[in-house]
Amino acid sequence: MATAHPMLPDATHDEFAEQCFVRDLKVYLTEQIEPFHRKVAEVRDPGSQSNARVEAVYEALHAEPAFRAWASLRRTSQDMLWHAVGASVARQSEVLAGKAAVAEPKGSVKLDPHFVAPAYLADRDVHLMPGGYALDDAGIDQGAIMDRGGAVYMLGRNGGQMNDVRGHTVLSHLFARFPNFEPTRILELGCGIGASAVPVALAFPDAEVHAIDVGASVLRYAHARAEHLGAVIHFSQDDAEHTRFADASFDLVFSCVLMHETSEAAMSQIIAESLRLLRPGGVAIHLEVPQRYAELDLWGRIRGQIEMDYNNEPAWKAAISVDFDALMRAAGFADVEIGFQDATSTPMRGEGGFSDRSRGVFRSWFVASGRRF
């Protein structure tokens, strides 16, 4: 299994040290400081999980200078991450552009100069990444920043520098639920830099694989990245709510942590769109963060609010609260299952690993899947 790839931005000794410092600062704020604020919250309202009380405790915490300092440092550490990675990418921009000029590409990338990104992506920098997903820098730098930054942001827990565990986990879920399924045409909605699309494409080398996202720079980079990894993928700039593909175009449609970057209304539409795109017998798999709001304790719910307010994740609560089973059935899916798929880098047919119980963040992913009949 690859541990890196030629398109991944390098780091000098000092750049690597800076990126490691940011990573360690994030770990320190989470593992050493956050438990203190959790205890403060629980003392203020022991045992309560009602939405009103969550909001009241969250507001009360902001009256504490220590909490405001910690929350500010969390946001600052995210700004530091993008600054450190962005400076490193800028230094080697020309080198990366040269690598991206693949002589005889097997896949493709199709961009739309008139494309308008949905407002929920265009009006904010998701994860505080300057420019967000939709930025077109006329090159590939934004994609490179997203790739290297994602590995640091995930602290290496999502497949190291490949950041591809979610794609492998989609495969594991497919193999667990539909072990004999062999798709010939596949689509990923909201592919980013293609980290999840690549393992799926490599698992089905005879299939025609497509992947869409909103950002031109991200897609240029994703295409070059896939080519260097030997994955044949056709990338295009499109909106997951209303794609330009014809009805019944695919056997498998999937997404990886797309929903919490959208909106509550968009989630319903994306699921309906995934049904429209499927051929009879086709499968849709939507993977999301492994938390369900109803099952979270007081601090877990406050933590979600922190993500919304301090990390530009406004749809976080909606994504972990929405009833995906009801949404998929309302869209017309059959054989619907929701649950948690064990995270893996080595999916195998017949392995299982799908249940109604989460093993925790980065060890499981929430999955909703169904078929079109």
Secondary structure, DSSP 8 states (H G I E B T S, - for coil): --S--TTS----HHHHHHHHHHHHHHHHIIIIIHHHHHHHHHHHSTT---HHHHHHHHHHHTTSHHHHHHHHHHHHHHHHHHHHHHHHHHHTHHHHHHHH--SS-SSEEE--TT----HHHHTS-GGG-TTTTT---SSSHHHHHHHHHHHHHTTTTTTGGG--HHHHHHHHHHHHH-TT---SEEEEES-TTSTTHHHHHHHSTTSEEEEEES-HHHHHHHHHHHHHTT--EEEEE--TTS-SS-TT-EEEEEEES-GGGS-HHHHHHHHHHHHHHEEEEEEEEEEE-S--GGG--HHHHHHHHHHHHHTT-TTHHHHHHS-HHHHHHHHT-EEEEEEEEE--SS--TT---EESS---BTTEEEEEEEE--
